């Protein structure tokens, strides 16, 4: 019997596993090997590791994690979780193995659903990005575009003048700006281009222009887009966890301890938050590991300080 099964072995899952490993608990991490940011050449804003490739960061983290003897890492997909009456969980994975544990941490992440614009997906993570905090500095001062997929585009465009004086909001027939929104964009020096975008062009994975359906060509050095997101795994719904709707997609509801609405199930990372960053995922994961551990202790020993510490 394992203490905790962590489903998802990217930044949130490994951060959770590390806390549990250091508490000498038996942990299994189940990971499919397809992290969301595998398409990005570099990760930015990660303290002490700025500009390192995300897959390199993950490889180092896993190596460090597996130095702890109570951790096992399995490359597989978790296909089903059953919550038994004795409060244990059984997880069936794609290798056919059945795993059992007292607690579950869902760090399954999300997938990006890009608009069907030719040339967009091929440049995702390099010439096309979702977050100016992650990728804005490297393209600062250049002509930046925002491809609208919904109302989030207005927020993205409103932020971008802090990175460049040349920002274009491409409404893409997906958003109709109010008079107030247009005025706010004009005040920030943002150009507004109405009309549907038909393709994205540029050398390799970079971008140099977008083409509109009416034939206009707009010069762009980098394009930001807020894609819709989907949970990569149905396990949260399968377990009965409550989901909330965020500005770009659903996420798993958690409390301040990263606990879901199902006892014994915790969640962390992009699947359980609306702002998606590596550092945020690691922070969530660390807390999920800590509080999953404390919940294991409480099953056998009441916490004498619980009323004062609220931990």
N, C-alpha and C positions, 0 to 999 in steps of 0.2 A: 504493500500500500504506500503510495506516494503522499507527501503532505500537500503539494500543490502541482497542478498541471498548468503550464502557461502556454496558451495557444497563440502563436505569433512570436517570432524570434528576431524582430528588428529592434529598434532603439528602445521602445517602451518595454517589450518583453524581456530583453536582456537586462535592462535596468531593474526590473522587478525580480528577476532570477538572482541577480547579484546580491540584493538585500537578503533574500531567503537563504542563499548559499552561505552567506556570512553568519546567518543564524543557525547554521548546521542542519537545515531542513532538507528533506529529500524532494528534489524538484526535477520535473521533466519539462523541457521546452520542445514544443512541436512547431516546426516551421516549414513552410513550403518552398522557401528560398527565392521568393519573388518580392522583395521590398519595393514599396511605392517609388522611392527615389533612386531606383537602379538606373534610370535613364539620365540622371544628372551627372555631369562630369565632376562637379565639385560641390561640397557642402559649405555653406557660409553661416557665420554667426554662432558657431559652436565653440565655446570658450576653450582655448588651448589647442584647437584643431581647425582653425579657420582655413578654408580653401582645400581641405583634404577630400579626396573622393569618398563618397558615402559608403561604397562597398568595401573600401579599405578600412574605414572606421569600424564597420560592422565586423569585419574579419578579425581585427585586433580585439574588439570587445568580446567576441566569442572565444578567442584563444584564452583571454584572461579569465573568462567565466569558467571554462572547463578545467582550470587548475584546481577548482574546488571539487573534492571527491564526491559530494552528494548531488551533483548536477549531471543530468543526462540530456543530450541534445539529439533530437530525432528529426531528420528531414522527411517530412510527410505532410499530408493535409488532414486536418481533423474533420471527419465527416459527420459525426453524430456525438452528442453528449446526452447522457441520461442521468437525471437527478434521482437517486434512490431515496427511499423513505428514511434510511439511517443517516441521511445528510451527506453521504458520499456521492461521488460523481464517477461515471464510467464514460470514457472517451474512446470511440472507435476511430482509428486512423487509417489512411489509405494503404498502409502496408499490411493491413489485416489484424494488427495487434490491438488488443483491448487494454486500455490504461485505466487505473483507478486512483482517485485522490480524494482528499478531504476538502480541498478548495480548488477553485478554477479562477484563473486570470485571463480575461479576453484581451489580447493585444493584437487583434486580427487586422487592423488598419482599414483603409478605404481604397477604392479604385476611382480614378478620374474618368469621367465621361465627357470627352471633348466634343465640341460642335463639329458636324460633318463638313468641314471646310477643307478642300484638297490642299495638301502641303502643310497642314497644321500639326497633325500627329507625328509626322516625321521629324519635326523640329522641337517637339515637346521636351522640355528639360534643358534646352540650350538656347536657341533663338526665341523660343516661346516659353514663358514661365508663368507661374501663378502668384508669386509673392515678391514684392519689391524689397522686403527686408532680407530675403534670401538671395536675390539676384540683381537688385537695383544698382548697387554700387558699381558693379562691373560694366554697366552700360550707361552710367551717369553722364549727363551732358549731351547725349545723342538724342535723335528723334525717336521717341517712344510712343507706342500705340497701345490702346486698350481695346480688345475685341469684346463687345458686349455679348453676354449670354443671359443677362438679366439685370436686376437692380444693383447687384454687387459691382457691376462695371462702373457705375457712377462713383462709388466709394473708392475704387481703385484709381480712377482718373483723378479724383480730388487729392489723393495722396502724392501722386507721381511728380508734380512740380517741385517737390523737395529733392528730387534726383535729376531733374532736367527742366530747362525752360521751354522745351519743345515736346509737348504732349498732345496726342491726337486721340480723341474718343470716337471710335467707330461704332455707331449704334447698331449696325448689322441687322436692321429690321427686327431686333429683339427687344428693344427698349424705347419707349417714348418719353422723352424728358419733359418734365413740367417746366413752367416758366421760371420757377424758383431754382430748379436744378440747372437750367441753362445759364441763369444769371450767376450762380455759384461757380460754374465752370469758366465762364468768361472772366470772372474776378480772379480766378487762379491762373488765367492765361492759357486755358485749354482750348484747343481747336476741336470743333464738333463736326464730324463728317457723317451725314445720314446716307443710308443706302446699304444694301446687302453686300457682304464680302463674299466673293466667289472663289478666291484662291489666295494662298500665301506663297511667296517666292523668295528665293535666296540661294546662295552657294552652300551645298552640303546641308548641315543642320542649322546654319545661320539663316537670317532673314534680311532682305533688303527692301521689300515692298509687299503691299497687299493690292489685289485687284478687285475692284467692285463689279457688280453685275452689269452696270451701265458702261463698263470699259475704262473707268477712271483708274489710274495707278497712283497709289499713295506711298511715298517713300517712308520706310520705317526701318530702324536699326534693331529694334527688339520689340516683341509683342507680349503684352500681359493679358491673361485671360483667366477668369474664375470658372473652371469647369464644374459641372454638377458632380457630386460624389455619391458612391454607393458603398455600403458595407461589403467587404470582400467575402464575408462568411455569413451564413444564415444562423449560426449557433446562438447568437444573442436572442433572436426571435424564437428559436427552437426551445430555449430554456425559459422563455417567458419574460425576459428582461424588457423593461419599458424603454421605448425609443422616443427621442424628441426630434423635432424638425429644426435644423439650423438654416442659415442663409444660403448654403449651397447643397444641403442634403441631410439625411438622418444621422443621428449619433446616439450612442448608448447613454442613458441617464445614469449618472453617478452622484454620490454625495461627496462631502469633503474628505472622506477616507477612500475614495475611488471604489466604493461598494455600489453595486447595482441594486435594483429593486428585488433581486432574487437572493435570499440568504446564501452565503458561501461563495457567491460569484462577484468578482471584482473586474474592472475594465480600465484600460489605460491606452494612451496614445491617440492617434487620429480617429479611431473608431469611437472615442469617448470625449471628444472635444471639438469645438468649432474653429479654433485657430490652429493651424497645422504647422508645427516646426519641430525640428529634431530636439531642441532643448526642452520644449514643452512636453514632448513624448517621454523623454528621459525623466523629467520631474514627476510626471504622472506615474510612470512605471515604478520609480523608487517608492513613491507613496503606496502604490498598490501592493508592492512586496512587503513593506513594513506593516501595513494594516492587515493584510492577509495573515502574516505571521502572528500578530497580536490576537487576531480572532481565533487562531488555533490554540493559543495559550488559554484563552477564556473558556474554551469548551471543557477544559479540565480544572481550571483554577480561576475563580472570580478575581477581577482586578480590584484591589483594595483602594486604589487611588482614582478609580474611574470617574467618580462624581466630581473630583476636583480638577483632574487633568483633561477629561473629555477626550481621551486618546484611544 
